Amino acid sequence: MTVADVLLLALGALAVGSGALVVTSSHLVRSGLYLVVSLGAIAGLYLVLGAELVAWVQILVYVGAVVVLLLFAVMLTRAPIGPSADLDRPALPAALIGGGAGLGLAALFADAFRWVRYAAPEPGTAERVGEQIFGAWVLPFEVISILLLSALVGAIVLSRPDIGARVDTPAGEPEVPA
């Protein structure tokens, strides 16, 4: 067993453990922070595998943008930050759905990596990744950026009750929105 194998096992266990804490925690902010740990561990897995570009994209996009957006949305909408009994749900449906999804992914993984010899694929470079993202995948990339921006604007609007409120005016004067 090599050092890379030990690191892969440790980071994988950390990612799975913190991912389980994300969905089982009744404390919303802690759940978001466990998500940061899980996504960071996945970035570490990419680093061990030698995919530095994908690791930095993982950190910048997911940890830096999505999780920060999630935490700001929670804090700006004045959602309950402490433990909430509202977050507790029956575990059986989630376990069945998660188990089914896990079995489906395992079957897909086993089918994709059968013991058949294939020609070695050409290694990925930053240029090839850039061509794919800004060539074939430019529309989904832009749609996701607009979706994230609209979610942030929506969180700000929801957190400000004074936006759109009417100012009380004396009788006879026209109402002016604030």
C-alpha positions in Angstrom: 0.0 0.0 0.0 1.5 3.3 -1.1 1.2 6.8 0.4 -1.2 7.8 -2.3 -3.4 4.8 -1.4 -3.5 5.9 2.2 -4.2 9.5 1.3 -7.0 8.4 -1.0 -8.6 6.2 1.7 -8.3 8.9 4.4 -9.7 11.7 2.2 -12.4 9.4 0.9 -13.4 8.5 4.5 -13.4 12.2 5.4 -15.5 13.1 2.4 -18.1 10.4 3.1 -18.2 11.1 6.8 -18.6 14.8 6.5 -21.2 14.2 3.7 -23.2 12.0 6.1 -23.0 14.8 8.7 -24.3 17.3 6.1 -27.6 15.4 5.7 -27.9 14.2 9.3 -27.2 17.5 11.1 -30.2 19.5 12.5 -28.0 22.6 12.7 -28.2 24.4 9.3 -25.0 26.4 9.5 -23.0 23.4 10.8 -24.4 21.4 7.9 -23.1 24.0 5.5 -19.7 23.9 7.1 -19.6 20.1 6.9 -20.3 20.6 3.2 -17.2 22.7 3.0 -15.2 19.9 4.6 -16.7 17.3 2.2 -16.0 19.4 -0.9 -12.5 20.2 0.4 -11.8 16.5 0.8 -12.9 15.9 -2.7 -10.5 18.6 -3.9 -7.8 16.8 -2.0 -8.7 13.6 -3.8 -8.3 15.4 -7.1 -4.8 16.6 -6.0 -3.7 13.1 -5.0 -4.8 11.8 -8.4 -2.8 14.5 -10.1 -5.7 16.7 -11.4 -4.6 20.0 -10.0 -6.8 22.1 -12.3 -9.9 20.2 -11.4 -9.0 20.5 -7.7 -8.7 24.3 -7.9 -11.9 24.5 -9.9 -13.5 22.4 -7.1 -12.3 24.8 -4.5 -13.1 28.0 -6.4 -16.5 27.0 -7.7 -18.0 24.8 -5.1 -16.3 25.8 -1.9 -15.8 29.4 -2.9 -19.1 30.2 -4.6 -21.8 27.6 -3.9 -21.2 27.1 -0.2 -20.7 30.9 0.4 -23.9 31.6 -1.5 -25.7 28.9 0.6 -24.5 30.4 3.9 -25.2 34.0 2.9 -28.7 33.0 1.8 -29.3 31.3 5.1 -28.0 34.3 7.0 -29.6 37.0 4.9 -33.1 35.4 5.0 -33.1 35.3 8.7 -33.6 31.5 8.8 -33.2 29.8 12.1 -29.5 29.3 12.6 -29.6 27.0 15.6 -30.8 23.4 15.7 -34.2 23.1 14.2 -36.7 20.2 14.7 -38.1 21.2 11.3 -35.1 19.6 9.6 -35.7 16.2 11.1 -37.3 13.8 8.7 -37.9 10.1 8.7 -34.6 8.3 7.7 -36.1 5.3 5.9 -37.1 7.1 2.6 -33.8 8.9 2.4 -31.9 5.7 3.1 -33.9 3.9 0.3 -33.3 6.6 -2.2 -29.6 7.0 -1.3 -29.1 3.2 -1.4 -30.8 3.0 -4.7 -28.7 5.8 -6.1 -25.6 4.2 -4.7 -26.4 0.8 -6.3 -27.1 2.5 -9.6 -23.8 4.4 -9.5 -22.0 1.2 -8.5 -23.5 -0.7 -11.4 -22.5 2.2 -13.8 -19.0 2.2 -12.3 -18.6 -1.6 -12.7 -19.9 -1.4 -16.3 -17.6 1.5 -17.2 -14.5 -0.2 -15.8 -14.8 -3.8 -16.9 -11.7 -5.8 -17.3 -11.4 -5.1 -21.0 -8.3 -3.6 -22.5 -9.0 -0.2 -24.0 -6.6 2.2 -25.8 -5.1 4.6 -23.3 -7.0 8.0 -23.5 -5.1 11.1 -24.3 -4.3 12.9 -21.0 -6.3 16.0 -20.2 -4.7 19.4 -20.3 -5.9 22.8 -19.2 -6.3 23.7 -22.9 -8.6 20.7 -23.6 -10.6 21.5 -20.4 -10.9 25.1 -21.5 -12.0 24.1 -25.0 -14.7 21.9 -23.5 -16.0 24.4 -21.0 -16.0 27.4 -23.3 -16.9 25.5 -26.4 -19.4 22.7 -26.0 -20.5 23.6 -22.5 -20.6 27.4 -22.6 -24.4 27.6 -22.5 -24.9 25.4 -19.4 -22.0 27.3 -17.8 -23.7 30.7 -18.4 -27.1 29.4 -17.3 -25.6 28.2 -14.0 -24.0 31.6 -13.4 -27.3 33.4 -14.0 -29.1 31.0 -11.7 -26.5 31.6 -8.9 -26.8 35.4 -9.4 -30.6 35.3 -9.3 -30.5 33.2 -6.1 -28.2 35.8 -4.5 -30.5 38.7 -5.6 -33.5 36.8 -4.4 -31.9 36.2 -1.0 -31.1 39.9 -0.7 -34.7 40.8 -1.6 -36.2 38.3 0.9 -33.9 39.6 3.7 -35.0 43.3 3.2 -38.6 43.7 4.2 -38.5 47.4 3.4 -38.1 46.8 -0.3 -41.5 47.4 -2.0 -43.2 48.6 1.2 -45.5 51.6 0.9 -44.9 54.7 2.9 -48.0 56.0 4.8 -49.0 59.3 3.3 -51.5 61.9 4.6 -55.0 62.0 2.9 -55.1 63.6 -0.4 -51.5 63.0 -1.4 -50.5 60.3 -3.9 -48.8 57.1 -2.5 -45.2 56.8 -3.4 -43.4 53.5 -3.1 -40.3 53.5 -0.9 
